[in-house]
Structure formats: structure tokens, C-alpha cells
Amino acid sequence: MTTRRHFLAAASALAAPLQLTLAQTTRNAAPDDARFVFMLLRGGMDGLAAVPAIGDPDFAGARGALADFGAPPLALPGTIFALHPHLTQMHAMYQRGELAVVHAAGLPYRERSHFDAQQVLESGGNKPYELATGWLGRALAATPQRSGLALTTAVPLVLRGSERVDTWAPSVLPEPSADLVTRLESLYAGDAGLREALARAKGLREQPGMTEAMGGANNAQGRQAAIALSRKAGEMLAAAQGPRIAVLEMGGWDTHANQNSPNGALAGNLRMLDAALAALRESLGTAWGRSVVLVATEFGREVAINGTMGSDHGSGGAAFVAGGAVAGGRVIADWPGLARAQRFEGRDLRVTTDLRSLMKAVLADHLRIAGAAIERDVFPASSAVKPIRVQGV
């Protein structure tokens, strides 16, 4: 029987070491000039569909019909991995060295509840509800010179914990009149907090092209709306006085049925993710070279196909780190294997990389937040989780 040790030895270039290297373009950048986007995929993206381990000897047998993508996967040379055939623009980013794949990644939580897993992912805790604020909000509180933006109608948990957070979403309501804005400015003149919040809101509303860019995206859950929001996030982050941290959310990744249908939800969502990242890259312009985008989901899916041609809630999955400030073109993985004996509870891809190790690295090496603050305030009680070493800054 092939053991995990023998399999890893046989895969000559299975994956890069557990380190994420930032490109040299960020070396001389001012600390507050770095851009960071956290893209949260709600519902549990199937990491073995997005990044199939086609070179694992157990992949095809373990996945059954889910191993058939309808078109050849996009190979990642020198590894056992590929990208789903719908991720063409992300594959181009990988080839340009602007995208790294992190596989067999996940959380300390293992109980398969969307709500609890998302709470852990956003709070940065070890278990659900032990922390009431978000890891990115606490990181913003540690760097008061930066502001954050959620492209949603309400501040998500991940950004709670800082007062320097705004939200933006397209609205069908009419624009406030100039007279109303003037009255509000007069009313808020004696309150520094309200005065500052109103000024930031005016700044967001008055950005050029705001209404035109959103077009018909009044359905905030639609795929085209998600792509438009990604483009708008890039424009806002690229602005000289804009925010430097943004959060985007994309739902619909809970694919229990018809997962490999060419017109199904998973296929559409992967196309959406691919187009959204491309739109973000384009709209950031020259700021892309100083940007890092972390794409993560609350958990992966079970390895085996279920009775409705889909997959059920699992553990380990895939994440992506993109941006001009990332020396990509690599897969970061301590691959556990897909044989039944190698799976968590005989069902799931085993988690070998804690997502918080990625988050810690980005905060320390890209946003340059002090390590002591990260360990004490941002990710308390997580000293056992070591950051994936980030070099080049």
C-alpha cells in the first residue's frame, strides 16, 4: 500500500514549502499604501473542484463523477494540482506569478455548521462565539491610520471591532438633496465622530462613475452584481484618499446537488469568482502591485460524491492569495492524501494548514502590523498557529 510518506516522496514537486513570498514591489512602499481585500465565499466552496489534485493516485476513484469537469483542468506545472477549467483568468494570474494556491487549508472548527464555521472564520477564534468581534476589525483598530470598507449593506463580523469602517452597496433610493446634506453637516458639526462619518460617506458617494459602474446591479446576489462590486472595490481602494482594506462576500457555494452540471451553481460561481478577481485586478490599476487578496471559505466538502451528484459539508479546502504584491505561481500545501485512511473521519480532506497562519502572515508582512499586537489582540490564544513565513518586505 502506498503510504503518505512514499506518496510525498514520489511527487517530486508536489508543492512549495509552507511560505508565502511577497514580491519586491512592496519593499519600499509606505505602510499605509498597501491594499488588502478579504473575499469571503459563503457556503463552503469545494476545494477539490476548484483545485483538483489530479496527480493524487486516489483522486479519480475517491471523487467519482465529480472528477469529470467536462473539459481538461488547467494544470499547475510541477505539482499534482490543477485549476478548474472555468478559472482561466486565475490560471493566467498564476502563470504571471500573481496567484498562489493554498490547499488542505481550514479552521480549528470541525462540526460542519455553516453558521458556526463562518463565525470562527470571521472572528479568528478557536471555537464559535468565543470572540464577538472580527480579526480584520481588530487589525484595523491596531492601525488607526487605515480605514476599511465592506461592500455590503451591513458591517460583517470580520470587520467589527474598529470605528474606521464604512459600508457601501448599490441603492435604488434617490440621492439625498444638497440641502439635506448641508443640514446634516450643520447638525453634526459639534460631534467629531458623526462629522467624520458623514465626510467619509460623502466621499464614497461622490466618487466618479459610481452609479454608472453598477449599472443594473440592484440584485446584490446576482453574479454580475458581484463582479461589479469587485470592480468598484478596486476603484475605491485605488483612490488616493480611499480605504486601504475591503471585504467582499459571495454566497451560493453550498453545492449539495448537481455539482458538476455545466450550467449548475458551482460552474456559475467559479466563473463569477474568476471574473470578479479579474475585475478587481483591472480596477486597482497600478495599485494592484501593492495589493494582496485573500480568498477563503468556511470549510471544504466531503471527498466522496453524495446521492444527488453533489458534495456535503466537509473540512479541508482550498484558499487563494492573489495580487501584484504576491510572488505566486506556487501551491502551498502539506498534502495529506485522499485515500480513505488519510481523510478526516474517513470523509474529508484533512486540514494541514490553519487559515489563520495565512491571515497572520498577511497582517505582519503586508500590512506591517506588529507581531505582538497580532498575537495579543487580533488572534488571541492562537500562539500554536505559526504564520506562514512571508519574505521580501
C-alpha positions as CSV (number, residue, x, y, z in Angstrom):
1,M,0.0,0.0,0.0
2,T,1.2,3.5,-0.8
3,T,1.9,5.4,2.4
4,R,1.6,9.1,2.7
5,R,5.4,9.3,3.1
6,H,6.0,7.3,-0.1
7,F,3.5,9.3,-2.0
8,L,5.0,12.7,-1.0
9,A,8.4,11.5,-1.9
10,A,7.2,10.3,-5.3
11,A,5.6,13.6,-6.1
12,S,8.8,15.4,-7.0
13,A,7.5,18.9,-6.9
14,L,4.2,18.4,-5.0
15,A,4.0,21.9,-3.6
16,A,6.1,24.8,-2.4
17,P,7.3,24.9,1.2
18,L,4.9,26.5,3.7
19,Q,5.8,30.0,3.0
20,L,4.2,32.9,1.1
21,T,6.7,35.3,-0.5
22,L,5.7,38.8,-1.3
23,A,7.0,40.4,-4.4
24,Q,9.8,43.0,-4.2
25,T,7.4,45.8,-5.4
26,T,6.2,46.3,-1.8
27,R,9.6,46.7,-0.2
28,N,9.7,50.5,-0.4
29,A,6.0,51.2,-0.2
30,A,4.7,53.2,2.7
31,P,2.9,51.0,5.3
32,D,-0.4,52.7,4.6
33,D,-0.1,52.3,0.9
34,A,-0.6,48.6,0.9
35,R,-4.0,47.3,-0.1
36,F,-5.7,44.2,1.2
37,V,-9.0,42.6,0.2
38,F,-10.6,39.7,2.0
39,M,-13.0,37.8,-0.2
40,L,-15.3,35.6,1.7
41,L,-17.0,32.7,-0.2
42,R,-20.0,31.8,2.0
43,G,-21.4,28.3,1.8
44,G,-18.3,26.1,1.7
45,M,-16.6,26.0,-1.7
46,D,-15.5,22.6,-2.9
47,G,-11.7,23.0,-2.9
48,L,-11.2,19.7,-4.7
49,A,-13.4,21.0,-7.5
50,A,-11.8,24.5,-7.7
51,V,-8.3,23.0,-7.3
52,P,-8.4,19.3,-8.2
53,A,-5.5,17.1,-7.1
54,I,-5.4,15.3,-10.4
55,G,-2.0,13.8,-9.6
56,D,-3.1,12.1,-6.4
57,P,-3.5,8.4,-7.2
58,D,-6.8,8.3,-5.3
59,F,-8.3,11.4,-6.7
60,A,-10.4,9.9,-9.6
61,G,-11.6,6.9,-7.6
62,A,-12.5,9.0,-4.5
63,R,-14.4,11.7,-6.3
64,G,-16.3,9.5,-8.8
65,A,-18.3,11.6,-11.2
66,L,-17.1,14.8,-9.6
67,A,-13.7,14.2,-11.1
68,D,-15.2,14.8,-14.6
69,F,-15.1,18.6,-15.3
70,G,-16.4,18.4,-18.9
71,A,-13.1,19.9,-20.1
72,P,-9.4,19.3,-19.1
73,P,-8.4,21.0,-15.9
74,L,-5.8,23.8,-16.1
75,A,-2.5,22.2,-15.0
76,L,-0.3,23.8,-12.5
77,P,3.1,22.6,-13.7
78,G,5.4,20.9,-11.3
79,T,2.6,20.0,-8.9
80,I,-0.1,17.4,-8.7
81,F,-2.7,20.1,-8.8
82,A,-4.8,21.9,-11.5
83,L,-7.4,24.7,-11.6
84,H,-11.0,24.1,-12.6
85,P,-11.4,24.8,-16.4
86,H,-13.6,27.8,-15.6
87,L,-10.8,29.6,-13.7
88,T,-9.0,30.7,-16.9
89,Q,-8.1,34.2,-15.7
90,M,-6.9,33.0,-12.3
91,H,-4.8,30.5,-14.2
92,A,-3.3,33.4,-16.1
93,M,-2.6,35.2,-12.8
94,Y,-0.9,32.0,-11.6
95,Q,1.3,31.9,-14.7
96,R,2.2,35.6,-14.2
97,G,3.2,34.9,-10.6
98,E,0.3,36.8,-9.2
99,L,-1.7,34.0,-7.6
100,A,-0.7,31.3,-5.0
101,V,-3.0,28.4,-4.2
102,V,-3.2,27.1,-0.6
103,H,-4.6,23.6,-0.3
104,A,-5.7,21.3,2.6
105,A,-6.5,24.6,4.5
106,G,-9.2,25.2,7.0
107,L,-10.2,26.1,10.6
108,P,-9.8,24.6,14.0
109,Y,-13.6,24.1,13.9
110,R,-14.8,20.7,12.6
111,E,-18.5,20.4,13.3
112,R,-19.8,21.2,9.7
113,S,-22.3,24.0,10.6
114,H,-22.2,27.0,8.2
115,F,-23.1,29.5,10.9
116,D,-20.6,28.3,13.4
117,A,-17.8,27.9,10.8
118,Q,-18.4,31.3,9.4
119,Q,-18.3,32.8,12.9
120,V,-14.9,31.2,13.5
121,L,-13.6,32.3,10.1
122,E,-14.7,35.9,10.7
123,S,-13.8,36.2,14.4
124,G,-10.5,34.4,14.1
125,G,-11.2,32.4,17.2
126,N,-10.6,28.8,18.1
127,K,-14.3,27.9,18.5
128,P,-17.7,29.6,17.8
129,Y,-18.7,32.7,19.7
130,E,-15.6,32.9,21.9
131,L,-14.9,36.2,20.2
132,A,-17.5,38.8,19.4
133,T,-15.5,41.0,17.0
134,G,-13.7,40.2,13.8
135,W,-10.0,39.6,13.2
136,L,-9.8,42.2,10.5
137,G,-11.7,44.8,12.6
138,R,-9.2,44.2,15.4
139,A,-6.4,44.5,13.0
140,L,-7.8,47.9,11.8
141,A,-8.0,49.0,15.4
142,A,-4.3,48.3,15.7
143,T,-3.5,50.6,12.7
144,P,-5.7,53.7,13.1
145,Q,-4.2,55.3,10.0
146,R,-6.1,52.9,7.8
147,S,-9.8,52.6,7.1
148,G,-11.9,49.6,6.0
149,L,-14.8,49.2,3.6
150,A,-17.4,46.4,3.4
151,L,-19.2,46.3,0.1
152,T,-22.4,45.1,1.8
153,T,-25.4,46.7,3.4
154,A,-24.2,46.0,6.9
155,V,-20.7,45.6,8.5
156,P,-19.9,41.9,8.5
157,L,-18.5,40.3,11.7
158,V,-14.9,40.1,10.2
159,L,-14.7,43.9,10.2
160,R,-16.3,44.6,13.6
161,G,-14.1,46.0,16.3
162,S,-13.0,49.2,14.6
163,E,-14.7,52.5,14.2
164,R,-12.9,53.2,10.9
165,V,-15.2,51.0,8.9
166,D,-17.8,52.0,6.3
167,T,-20.2,50.1,4.1
168,W,-21.3,50.6,0.6
169,A,-23.8,48.9,-1.6
170,P,-25.8,50.0,-4.6
171,S,-29.2,51.6,-3.7
172,V,-32.4,52.2,-5.6
173,L,-33.2,55.2,-3.3
174,P,-32.8,58.7,-4.7
175,E,-29.7,60.6,-3.9
176,P,-30.0,63.0,-0.9
177,S,-30.5,66.6,-1.8
178,A,-27.7,69.1,-1.4
179,D,-29.9,70.9,1.2
180,L,-30.3,67.8,3.3
181,V,-26.5,67.2,3.2
182,T,-25.9,70.8,4.3
183,R,-28.4,70.4,7.2
184,L,-26.7,67.2,8.3
185,E,-23.3,68.8,8.2
186,S,-24.6,71.6,10.4
187,L,-26.3,69.2,12.8
188,Y,-23.2,67.0,13.1
189,A,-20.8,69.9,13.5
190,G,-20.4,69.5,17.2
191,D,-19.8,65.7,17.2
192,A,-16.4,64.7,15.8
193,G,-17.5,61.1,15.2
194,L,-20.6,61.9,13.3
195,R,-18.9,64.6,11.4
196,E,-16.1,62.3,10.3
197,A,-18.6,59.5,9.3
198,L,-20.6,61.9,7.2
199,A,-17.5,63.2,5.5
200,R,-16.5,59.6,4.6
201,A,-20.0,58.9,3.3
202,K,-19.9,61.9,1.1
203,G,-16.5,60.8,-0.2
204,L,-17.9,57.4,-1.2
205,R,-21.0,58.8,-2.8
206,E,-19.1,61.4,-4.8
207,Q,-16.6,59.1,-6.4
208,P,-16.7,59.4,-10.2
209,G,-18.6,56.8,-12.1
210,M,-20.3,55.3,-9.0
211,T,-23.8,55.0,-10.4
212,E,-22.7,54.1,-14.0
213,A,-20.4,51.4,-12.9
214,M,-23.1,49.5,-11.0
215,G,-25.5,49.5,-14.0
216,G,-28.3,47.1,-13.3
217,A,-26.8,45.5,-10.2
218,N,-29.8,46.2,-8.0
219,N,-29.9,42.4,-7.4
220,A,-26.9,42.3,-5.0
221,Q,-26.9,38.5,-5.0
222,G,-26.5,38.2,-8.8
223,R,-23.3,37.2,-10.3
224,Q,-23.0,40.3,-12.4
225,A,-23.5,42.4,-9.3
226,A,-20.7,40.5,-7.5
227,I,-18.4,41.3,-10.4
228,A,-19.5,44.9,-10.5
229,L,-18.9,45.2,-6.7
230,S,-15.4,43.8,-7.1
231,R,-14.7,46.3,-9.8
232,K,-16.0,49.1,-7.5
233,A,-13.9,47.9,-4.6
234,G,-10.8,48.2,-6.8
235,E,-11.7,51.7,-7.8
236,M,-12.2,52.7,-4.2
237,L,-9.0,51.2,-3.0
238,A,-7.1,52.7,-5.9
239,A,-8.3,56.2,-5.0
240,A,-5.6,58.4,-3.3
241,Q,-7.8,59.1,-0.3
242,G,-9.7,55.9,-0.4
243,P,-9.9,53.0,2.1
244,R,-7.0,50.5,2.1
245,I,-8.8,47.4,3.3
246,A,-12.0,46.0,1.8
247,V,-14.3,43.0,2.4
248,L,-16.3,41.3,-0.4
249,E,-18.8,38.5,0.1
250,M,-20.0,35.9,-2.4
251,G,-22.7,33.4,-1.4
252,G,-24.1,30.3,-3.0
253,W,-21.2,27.8,-2.5
254,D,-23.3,25.1,-0.7
255,T,-23.4,22.7,-3.6
256,H,-25.3,19.6,-2.4
257,A,-26.7,18.7,-5.8
258,N,-25.8,18.6,-9.5
259,Q,-22.3,19.9,-8.7
260,N,-20.7,19.1,-12.0
261,S,-23.5,20.3,-14.2
262,P,-22.1,22.7,-16.8
263,N,-24.9,25.1,-16.1
264,G,-25.2,24.4,-12.4
265,A,-24.5,26.7,-9.4
266,L,-20.9,25.6,-8.9
267,A,-20.0,26.2,-12.5
268,G,-21.6,29.6,-12.4
269,N,-19.9,30.6,-9.1
270,L,-16.5,29.6,-10.4
271,R,-16.9,31.7,-13.5
272,M,-18.1,34.5,-11.2
273,L,-15.1,34.2,-8.9
274,D,-12.7,34.2,-11.9
275,A,-14.3,37.3,-13.4
276,A,-14.5,39.1,-10.1
277,L,-10.8,38.7,-9.4
278,A,-10.0,39.8,-12.9
279,A,-12.2,42.9,-12.4
280,L,-10.6,43.7,-9.1
281,R,-7.1,43.4,-10.7
282,E,-8.1,45.7,-13.6
283,S,-9.8,48.3,-11.5
284,L,-7.0,48.6,-9.0
285,G,-4.7,49.7,-11.8
286,T,-1.2,50.5,-10.6
287,A,-2.3,49.8,-7.0
288,W,-2.5,46.1,-7.9
289,G,1.3,45.9,-7.5
290,R,0.8,46.8,-3.8
291,S,-2.2,44.6,-3.2
292,V,-2.9,41.2,-1.6
293,V,-6.3,39.5,-2.0
294,L,-7.1,36.5,0.3
295,V,-10.0,34.3,-0.9
296,A,-11.3,31.9,1.7
297,T,-14.4,29.8,2.6
298,E,-15.6,28.4,5.9
299,F,-15.0,24.8,5.1
300,G,-14.5,22.4,2.2
301,R,-16.7,19.5,1.1
302,E,-16.6,15.7,1.7
303,V,-14.3,13.9,-0.7
304,A,-16.9,11.4,-2.0
305,I,-19.9,12.3,-4.2
306,N,-23.3,12.2,-2.4
307,G,-26.6,10.7,-3.7
308,T,-27.7,13.8,-5.5
309,M,-24.5,14.3,-7.6
310,G,-23.2,16.9,-5.2
311,S,-21.0,17.1,-2.1
312,D,-21.7,17.5,1.6
313,H,-20.2,19.7,4.3
314,G,-16.5,18.8,5.0
315,S,-13.3,20.2,6.5
316,G,-10.2,20.9,4.4
317,G,-10.5,23.0,1.3
318,A,-8.6,25.5,-0.9
319,A,-7.8,29.2,-0.5
320,F,-6.2,31.7,-2.9
321,V,-3.8,34.5,-2.3
322,A,-3.6,36.9,-5.2
323,G,-2.2,40.3,-6.0
324,G,0.8,42.1,-7.6
325,A,2.4,42.0,-4.1
326,V,2.4,38.2,-4.1
327,A,5.2,36.1,-5.6
328,G,2.8,33.5,-6.7
329,G,2.9,30.7,-9.3
330,R,3.1,28.2,-6.5
331,V,0.9,25.8,-4.5
332,I,1.3,25.9,-0.7
333,A,0.3,22.6,0.8
334,D,1.3,19.9,3.2
335,W,-0.8,17.4,1.2
336,P,-2.4,14.7,3.4
337,G,-3.6,12.4,0.5
338,L,-7.1,11.3,-0.5
339,A,-7.2,7.6,0.4
340,R,-10.0,6.9,2.9
341,A,-7.5,6.2,5.7
342,Q,-5.9,9.6,5.1
343,R,-9.1,11.5,5.3
344,F,-10.5,13.2,8.4
345,E,-13.1,10.9,9.9
346,G,-12.8,8.9,6.7
347,R,-14.8,11.6,4.9
348,D,-13.0,14.9,4.4
349,L,-9.7,16.3,3.1
350,R,-7.7,16.7,6.2
351,V,-6.8,20.2,7.3
352,T,-3.0,20.6,7.5
353,T,-2.8,24.4,7.2
354,D,-4.7,26.7,9.5
355,L,-6.1,29.6,7.6
356,R,-5.1,31.9,10.5
357,S,-1.4,31.2,9.5
358,L,-2.1,33.0,6.2
359,M,-4.0,35.8,7.9
360,K,-1.2,36.4,10.4
361,A,1.4,36.5,7.6
362,V,-0.5,39.0,5.5
363,L,-1.1,41.3,8.5
364,A,2.5,41.2,9.6
365,D,4.4,41.2,6.3
366,H,2.0,43.1,4.0
367,L,0.1,45.5,6.3
368,R,3.1,45.6,8.7
369,I,1.1,45.2,11.9
370,A,3.4,44.4,14.9
371,G,3.6,40.7,15.7
372,A,2.8,41.3,19.4
373,A,-0.4,43.1,18.5
374,I,-1.4,40.3,16.1
375,E,-0.9,37.6,18.8
376,R,-2.4,39.6,21.7
377,D,-5.3,41.5,20.0
378,V,-6.0,40.1,16.6
379,F,-5.7,36.4,17.2
380,P,-5.6,35.8,20.9
381,A,-5.0,32.3,22.3
382,S,-3.5,31.2,19.0
383,S,0.2,31.0,19.7
384,A,0.3,27.4,18.4
385,V,-0.6,28.7,14.9
386,K,2.6,30.0,13.4
387,P,2.4,32.4,10.4
388,I,3.4,31.1,7.1
389,R,6.7,32.9,6.7
390,V,6.4,35.9,4.4
391,Q,9.6,37.2,2.9
392,G,10.6,40.1,0.6
393,V,9.3,43.1,2.5
